[in-house]
Amino acid sequence: MKNIIFLSICLLLLSCSYAYDQEKINRPLEGTFKVFCTPDLYNLTTKWTNEFSALHTNVKIDVFRNTESPGEEIFDTGRNLGFISNEFYSKLDNNSLWKMVVGRDVIVPIFSSKNPFLEKIEQQGISPDELAESFNNPGQQKWGTILDNAQNDPVAYYLLNDSSFQKGIANFLNLDQTALNGIEVENGHELISQVQKKPYAIGFCRLADLQGHSNSATNENIRLLPIDRNGNGEIDYIENIYDDVNVLSRGVWIGKYPRALYNNIYSISSKKPTNKTELAFLNWILTDGQQFLLVAGYSDLVLSEIQSKIGKLNEPEVILASLDGNTVPSKSILIFIVGFIVAVFVVLDVIVYSKHKKLTARASFLFSPKIFNEDSVNVLGGLFYDKTHTWAYMEKSGVVRIGIDDFLQHITGLLTRIKMRNPGEKIKKGDQILSIIQNGKQLNINSPISGIIKSNNNLLSSNSSMVNSSPYSDGWVYMIEPTNWLREIQFLIMGKKYKEWLKIEFSRLKDFLAISLKPQSDAYAHSVFQEGGELTDGILADLGPEVWEDFQNHFIDTAS
């Protein structure tokens, strides 16, 4: 009876919290607030506020253009929200300001796909030092100078007639702005047209010019000029972001693009916004409002970055303000209180039914960080393993059971969802057959064999963590009727060969982590490595979606 009463109280508290949150969420947007912006962002800010107010007629937003660099005193005027470019933001001394990137101004070098040295340029790239030497010595503006060979064909440089734009290029090349000897044009469309026509030309334009001109830089005879940042004479993995504008945009976000060639557009405030209408405005800017960046000559954010920012922006506050001005506990507080009470009851019950020594040993086991190495991976004999980190086993009936290997589940950490294909579907070896998801972050896994799906493991729909706890038994994924089994098992590996291959995979994994993770991110390093350089179990669990995407593209999809 005591437990029933207790649970009833918990449910009542949760339902009250939910009703409060729903009432707050469903209330129509209304009110007036003020925003300020730097002069360069006035047109964009005005467009954003006008469009948002047109959608929400009870909302009025007053825009104030700052003619001088704003300081923290700007927030004393009632203007709680601002939009500011990186040039102005870098002059602010107050590091405690809340900020969020909402767009970018990115400079990109381009060249013609008709350039006779195309293959060489895309393989080795061009370093900033080589470009700087060419700019600094007008007599050396030849392709031989920047390709370090004997080619005497002259380079024609095209630049936008924009002082701040040229300042960014000069900073990138570590040159005085006056040293930028090139043909100046008035807009990006004209510059792209000129470079298209001239095989030996190099142009500098905005990424937004390419996005507006064509969805892909590889169309219409234009290529993004790959930058050899480390000057080693080749475009290596960490520099390989120049295939198209979408890949480059993501490279900018995760820090693979030269910092001098782009400026961020920030939304800033004295503290993280909590006002419902202001939050709705910022959420709209990160979604529907992104389209107006391109119109204004700026670049929008990539989808994975937008998702990450929306998640952080909408994280619940510990305390919410009530309508009468008094503070009331938020849903998070109520859940915490209920959870705390539940924990107390559980602990009491455990104390009654368990011995203290066993509890101590169990706690020590649960909270000790686990190391991930070759000894951690369970290799089951009798299974065929594929380099997609899946396994296959033929049952006596001739149907093949497949699943995910223990190595991969140690990397992802506890899975929260499995997306599976339907029985009856035909699949080929190498086709995407399932997706494993951990708190919204996803990896796509390919099939080790060809065949027809006879059934899938329905238990995974409600308990996906079975893949973690028992990947070779209860955590199986599909039963497949094979169509080319005898031939395809020749490409699968077993036992000792699989263990030898895992050594290569651990080496590949460490190389991937060393290159992909931002060196300046102590938080990432702490999540991945323990003291002594040992890998931590569940390496990807605490890392962001950008790292999962990199892992998909440069580890899962390149397994060999």
C-alpha positions in Angstrom: 0.0 0.0 0.0 2.8 2.4 0.9 4.4 1.9 -2.5 1.1 2.4 -4.3 0.5 5.7 -2.5 4.0 6.8 -3.3 3.7 6.0 -7.0 0.4 7.8 -7.1 2.0 11.0 -5.7 4.9 10.7 -8.3 2.4 10.4 -11.2 0.4 13.4 -9.9 3.5 15.5 -9.7 4.6 14.5 -13.2 1.1 15.2 -14.7 1.0 18.6 -13.1 4.4 19.4 -14.5 3.4 18.2 -17.9 0.2 20.2 -17.8 2.1 23.3 -16.8 4.7 22.8 -19.6 2.0 22.2 -22.2 0.0 25.3 -21.2 3.1 27.3 -21.6 4.1 25.8 -24.9 0.6 26.2 -26.5 0.2 29.9 -25.5 0.3 32.1 -28.7 3.4 34.1 -29.3 3.1 37.7 -28.4 5.0 40.7 -27.0 7.6 43.3 -27.9 11.4 43.0 -27.6 14.4 44.9 -28.9 17.4 43.6 -30.9 20.5 45.4 -32.0 22.9 44.6 -34.8 26.2 45.8 -36.3 25.9 47.9 -39.5 26.9 45.1 -41.8 24.0 42.9 -40.5 21.3 45.5 -40.5 19.6 44.4 -43.8 19.7 40.7 -42.7 18.5 41.4 -39.2 15.6 43.6 -40.6 14.6 40.8 -43.0 14.6 38.3 -40.2 12.5 40.4 -37.9 10.0 41.4 -40.6 9.5 37.9 -41.8 9.1 36.5 -38.2 6.6 39.3 -37.3 4.6 38.6 -40.4 4.2 35.0 -39.2 3.3 36.1 -35.7 1.2 39.2 -35.9 1.2 39.7 -32.1 5.0 40.0 -32.0 6.8 43.3 -32.5 10.6 43.4 -32.8 12.4 46.8 -32.8 15.8 46.8 -34.5 18.6 49.1 -33.5 21.7 49.5 -35.7 24.9 50.1 -33.7 27.2 52.5 -35.5 30.0 51.7 -33.1 31.4 48.5 -31.7 28.9 47.4 -29.0 30.1 46.7 -25.5 28.3 45.0 -22.6 26.6 48.3 -21.8 24.3 47.7 -24.8 22.3 45.3 -22.7 21.5 48.0 -20.2 19.3 49.7 -22.8 16.7 46.9 -22.8 18.0 45.4 -26.0 18.4 41.8 -24.8 19.3 40.2 -28.1 21.8 41.2 -30.8 23.3 40.0 -34.1 27.0 40.7 -34.5 29.6 39.7 -37.0 32.9 38.1 -35.9 34.9 41.3 -36.7 32.9 43.2 -34.0 32.5 40.3 -31.6 36.3 39.8 -31.3 36.5 43.3 -29.9 34.2 42.5 -26.9 36.1 41.9 -23.6 33.2 40.2 -21.8 33.8 36.5 -22.2 30.7 35.7 -20.1 28.3 36.7 -22.9 26.0 34.0 -24.3 26.6 33.5 -28.0 25.4 31.2 -30.8 26.5 31.0 -34.4 23.6 31.6 -36.8 25.4 31.9 -40.1 28.8 32.6 -41.8 30.6 34.7 -44.3 33.0 32.3 -46.0 35.7 33.1 -48.6 36.6 30.3 -51.0 39.2 30.1 -53.8 38.0 28.6 -57.0 39.5 27.6 -60.4 38.3 26.3 -63.7 37.7 22.5 -64.3 39.3 23.1 -67.7 42.7 23.9 -66.1 45.2 21.5 -67.7 46.8 20.8 -64.3 43.4 19.8 -62.7 44.5 16.4 -61.5 47.7 17.6 -60.0 46.0 20.5 -58.2 43.3 18.2 -56.7 45.9 15.7 -55.6 48.5 18.0 -54.0 46.5 21.2 -53.4 48.1 24.6 -53.1 49.5 25.9 -49.8 49.0 29.4 -48.4 52.8 30.0 -48.7 52.8 29.1 -52.4 49.9 31.5 -53.0 51.5 34.2 -50.9 54.8 33.9 -52.9 52.9 34.3 -56.1 51.0 37.3 -54.9 54.0 39.0 -53.4 56.0 38.7 -56.6 54.0 39.8 -59.6 56.8 38.5 -61.9 56.3 35.0 -60.4 52.5 34.8 -60.9 52.9 31.5 -62.8 51.5 28.1 -62.3 55.0 26.8 -61.9 55.4 28.9 -58.7 52.3 27.6 -57.0 52.7 24.0 -58.2 56.4 23.9 -57.6 57.3 22.8 -61.2 58.5 24.4 -64.4 55.2 25.5 -65.8 55.4 29.0 -67.2 51.7 29.5 -67.8 50.6 32.8 -66.1 48.1 32.8 -63.2 45.2 35.3 -63.5 43.8 36.3 -60.1 40.3 37.6 -59.7 39.1 39.3 -56.5 35.9 41.0 -55.4 36.2 44.8 -55.1 35.5 44.7 -51.3 37.9 45.9 -48.7 36.8 43.7 -45.9 36.7 40.7 -48.2 40.3 41.4 -49.4 41.4 41.9 -45.8 40.4 38.3 -45.1 42.4 37.0 -48.0 45.4 39.1 -46.9 45.2 37.7 -43.3 45.0 34.1 -44.7 48.2 34.7 -46.8 49.9 36.7 -44.1 50.4 39.6 -46.6 49.8 43.3 -46.6 46.5 44.0 -48.3 48.2 46.1 -50.9 50.1 43.1 -52.1 46.9 41.5 -53.5 47.6 42.1 -57.2 44.5 40.8 -59.0 41.7 41.8 -61.3 38.9 43.3 -59.3 35.2 42.6 -60.2 32.1 43.9 -58.6 30.1 40.8 -57.7 30.4 37.1 -57.3 28.4 36.2 -60.3 30.8 38.1 -62.6 33.8 36.6 -60.9 32.6 33.0 -61.4 31.8 33.7 -65.0 35.3 35.0 -65.6 37.0 32.0 -64.0 34.7 29.7 -66.0 36.1 31.2 -69.2 39.8 31.2 -68.3 41.5 27.9 -67.6 44.5 29.5 -65.9 42.5 31.7 -63.5 42.1 31.5 -59.8 39.3 33.5 -58.2 38.3 34.3 -54.6 34.6 34.6 -54.0 32.1 34.0 -51.2 30.8 30.5 -50.6 27.3 32.0 -50.9 28.1 33.1 -54.4 28.6 29.4 -55.4 25.5 28.3 -53.5 23.4 30.8 -55.3 25.1 30.2 -58.6 24.9 26.4 -58.4 24.1 23.7 -55.8 27.5 22.1 -56.4 30.9 23.7 -57.1 31.7 20.8 -59.4 29.0 22.0 -61.9 29.4 24.6 -64.6 33.2 24.2 -65.0 34.1 25.4 -61.5 36.1 23.6 -58.9 36.9 24.6 -55.3 40.7 25.1 -55.0 42.0 22.6 -52.4 44.2 24.2 -49.8 47.2 22.3 -48.5 47.1 23.8 -45.0 50.1 21.8 -43.6 52.2 22.3 -46.7 53.1 18.6 -47.1 52.4 18.6 -50.9 49.2 16.5 -50.8 45.6 16.8 -49.8 45.4 14.3 -47.0 42.4 13.1 -45.0 41.9 16.1 -42.7 42.1 18.5 -45.7 39.8 16.6 -48.0 36.8 18.9 -47.9 36.7 20.4 -51.4 34.5 18.0 -53.3 31.5 20.3 -53.2 30.0 23.2 -51.2 28.1 21.0 -48.8 31.2 19.1 -47.8 33.2 22.3 -47.4 30.4 23.9 -45.3 30.6 21.0 -42.9 34.4 21.3 -42.9 34.1 24.9 -41.8 31.9 23.9 -38.9 34.2 21.2 -37.5 37.4 23.3 -37.9 39.0 21.8 -41.0 38.9 25.0 -43.0 41.4 27.9 -42.6 40.0 30.2 -39.8 41.2 33.4 -41.6 38.8 32.7 -44.5 35.5 32.9 -42.7 33.7 35.1 -40.2 30.9 33.8 -38.0 27.6 35.6 -37.5 26.6 35.5 -33.9 23.4 36.0 -31.9 24.5 37.3 -28.5 22.9 38.2 -25.2 24.0 39.0 -21.7 22.8 35.5 -20.7 21.1 32.6 -22.4 17.6 33.7 -23.6 14.6 32.2 -21.7 11.8 34.4 -23.0 9.4 32.2 -25.0 9.1 34.6 -27.9 12.8 35.3 -28.2 13.5 31.6 -28.1 10.9 31.0 -30.8 12.6 33.7 -32.9 16.0 32.1 -32.5 14.6 28.7 -33.3 13.0 30.1 -36.5 16.3 31.7 -37.5 18.0 28.3 -37.2 15.3 26.7 -39.4 13.2 28.7 -41.9 15.2 31.8 -41.4 18.4 30.2 -42.8 17.1 30.8 -46.4 17.5 34.6 -45.9 21.3 34.2 -45.2 21.9 33.2 -48.8 19.9 36.2 -50.2 22.0 38.5 -48.0 25.2 37.1 -49.3 26.0 34.8 -46.3 26.2 31.0 -46.0 23.7 29.0 -44.0 24.6 26.3 -41.5 24.8 22.6 -42.3 21.9 20.5 -41.1 23.8 18.6 -38.4 25.1 21.8 -36.9 21.6 23.3 -36.9 20.3 20.2 -35.0 23.1 20.5 -32.5 22.4 24.2 -31.8 18.6 23.7 -31.6 19.2 21.0 -29.0 21.4 23.3 -26.9 19.2 26.3 -27.3 16.1 24.4 -26.0 17.8 22.7 -23.1 15.4 23.3 -20.1 16.3 25.8 -17.4 16.3 24.6 -13.8 13.8 27.3 -12.8 11.0 28.7 -14.9 9.2 32.0 -14.2 5.5 31.8 -13.5 2.9 34.3 -14.9 2.7 36.2 -11.6 6.4 36.7 -11.4 7.0 34.1 -8.7 9.4 31.2 -9.5 7.9 27.7 -9.9 9.7 24.4 -10.2 10.2 23.3 -13.8 9.5 19.9 -15.1 13.2 19.1 -14.7 13.1 20.0 -11.0 10.0 17.9 -10.4 11.4 14.9 -12.2 14.6 15.3 -10.2 12.7 15.4 -6.9 10.6 12.3 -7.9 13.7 10.6 -9.1 15.5 11.4 -5.8 12.7 10.0 -3.7 12.6 6.9 -5.9 16.3 6.5 -5.5 16.0 6.7 -1.7 13.3 3.9 -1.7 15.4 1.7 -3.9 18.5 2.2 -1.8 16.5 1.3 1.3 15.2 -1.9 -0.3 18.6 -2.9 -1.5 20.1 -2.4 2.0 17.4 -4.7 3.4 17.9 -7.5 0.8 21.6 -7.2 0.0 24.8 -7.5 2.0 26.9 -4.4 2.4 30.0 -6.0 1.0 28.2 -7.0 -2.2 26.9 -3.5 -2.7 30.3 -2.0 -2.3 31.8 -4.4 -4.8 29.0 -3.7 -7.3 29.3 0.0 -6.9 33.1 -0.2 -7.5 32.4 -2.2 -10.7 29.7 0.1 -12.0 31.6 3.3 -11.5 35.1 2.2 -12.6 35.9 3.5 -16.1 36.3 0.6 -18.6 39.2 0.3 -21.0 38.6 -0.7 -24.6 41.3 -2.7 -26.2 41.7 -6.0 -28.1 41.1 -8.0 -24.9 37.7 -6.3 -24.5 36.3 -7.7 -27.8 34.4 -11.0 -27.6 35.2 -13.1 -30.7 32.8 -16.0 -31.0 34.0 -19.1 -32.9 31.9 -20.5 -35.7 30.7 -17.1 -37.0 31.6 -15.5 -40.3 32.6 -11.9 -39.8 32.4 -9.1 -42.4 34.5 -5.9 -42.6 31.3 -3.9 -42.2 31.5 -5.1 -38.5 28.6 -7.5 -38.9 28.5 -11.3 -38.5 26.7 -14.1 -40.2 25.8 -17.7 -39.1 23.9 -20.3 -41.1 21.3 -22.2 -39.1 20.5 -25.8 -39.8 17.4 -24.7 -41.8 19.6 -22.9 -44.3 18.6 -19.4 -43.1 21.4 -17.1 -42.1 21.2 -15.1 -38.9 23.2 -11.8 -38.9 24.0 -9.1 -36.4 26.5 -6.5 -35.3 29.9 -7.5 -33.9 31.1 -6.8 -30.4 33.8 -4.4 -31.6 31.3 -1.9 -33.0 29.0 -1.9 -29.9 31.9 -1.2 -27.7 32.6 2.0 -29.8 29.0 3.3 -29.9 28.1 2.8 -26.3 24.5 2.0 -25.2 22.2 2.1 -28.2 18.8 3.7 -27.9 17.2 2.7 -31.2 17.6 0.3 -34.1 16.1 1.1 -37.5 15.5 -2.1 -39.4 14.2 -3.1 -42.9 11.0 -5.1 -43.3 10.7 -8.9 -43.9 10.3 -9.7 -47.6 12.8 -7.1 -48.8 15.6 -8.2 -51.1 19.1 -7.0 -50.2 22.5 -7.3 -51.8 25.8 -7.6 -50.1 27.0 -4.0 -49.3 23.5 -2.5 -49.2 22.5 -0.5 -46.2 20.5 -2.9 -44.1 20.1 -1.1 -40.7 20.9 2.0 -38.7 22.0 2.0 -35.1 21.2 5.1 -33.1 22.4 6.5 -29.8 20.5 9.6 -28.6 19.8 10.8 -32.2 23.3 10.1 -33.5 23.3 7.5 -36.2 25.5 5.0 -38.0 24.4 3.1 -41.2 25.5 -0.5 -41.4 25.8 -2.5 -44.7 24.8 -6.1 -45.2 27.4 -8.9 -45.2 25.4 -11.1 -47.6 22.7 -11.0 -50.3 19.3 -12.5 -49.8 15.7 -12.0 -48.7 14.9 -10.9 -45.2 12.7 -13.6 -43.6 12.3 -11.9 -40.2 13.8 -9.3 -38.0 14.4 -9.3 -34.2 11.3 -7.4 -33.0 12.6 -7.4 -29.4 15.1 -4.7 -30.5 12.3 -2.3 -31.2 11.7 -2.0 -27.5 15.1 -3.0 -26.2 17.8 -2.0 -28.6 20.5 -2.3 -25.9 20.3 -6.1 -26.3 22.8 -5.5 -29.2 25.2 -4.2 -26.5 24.6 -6.8 -23.9 24.5 -9.9 -26.2 25.4 -9.0 -29.8 25.9 -12.7 -30.8 22.7 -14.1 -29.2 19.7 -12.2 -28.1 20.9 -9.1 -30.0 20.8 -10.7 -33.4 19.1 -8.4 -36.1 17.9 -10.4 -39.1 17.1 -13.9 -40.4 18.0 -13.9 -44.1 17.4 -16.5 -46.8 20.8 -16.3 -48.7 20.9 -16.1 -52.5 24.7 -16.3 -53.1 26.0 -17.8 -49.8 28.7 -20.1 -51.2 30.4 -17.3 -53.2 30.0 -14.5 -50.6 31.4 -16.5 -47.6 34.7 -16.4 -49.5 34.8 -12.7 -48.6 34.0 -13.2 -45.0 36.6 -14.1 -42.2 36.6 -16.3 -39.2 38.4 -17.0 -36.0 42.1 -16.2 -36.1 41.9 -14.1 -39.2 39.2 -12.0 -37.7 41.4 -11.4 -34.6 44.3 -10.3 -36.8 42.0 -8.0 -38.7 40.8 -6.4 -35.4 44.4 -5.4 -34.7 44.3 -3.4 -37.9 40.9 -1.9 -37.0 42.2 -0.7 -33.6 45.1 0.9 -35.3 42.7 2.5 -37.8 40.5 3.6 -35.0 43.3 5.4 -33.2 44.4 7.1 -36.4 40.8 8.2 -37.0 40.5 9.7 -33.5 43.8 11.5 -33.7 42.9 13.2 -36.9 39.2 13.7 -36.6 38.9 15.1 -33.0 39.7 18.7 -32.6 43.1 18.9 -30.9 42.0 21.9 -28.8 39.0 20.1 -27.4 40.0 18.8 -23.9 36.4 17.6 -23.4 36.7 15.3 -26.4 40.0 14.0 -25.4 38.7 13.2 -21.9 35.8 11.3 -23.4 38.0 9.1 -25.6 41.2 8.5 -23.7 41.9 7.5 -20.1 45.2 8.3 -18.3 48.0 6.5 -20.1 46.4 6.9 -23.5 44.0 3.9 -23.2 40.8 4.0 -25.2 37.6 4.4 -23.2 34.7 2.0 -23.7 31.9 3.6 -25.6 34.2 6.0 -27.4 31.5 7.7 -29.5 28.9 7.9 -26.8 29.7 11.4 -25.5 30.9 12.8 -28.8 28.8 15.1 -31.1 27.0 14.2 -34.3 29.8 15.7 -36.4 32.2 13.0 -35.1 29.6 10.3 -35.7 29.3 11.5 -39.3 33.1 11.5 -39.7 33.2 8.0 -38.3 30.6 6.9 -40.8 32.4 8.4 -43.8 36.0 7.7 -42.9 35.9 4.5 -40.8 32.7 2.5 -41.5 32.4 3.3 -45.2 36.2 2.8 -45.9 36.7 -0.5 -44.1 38.8 -2.8 -46.2 
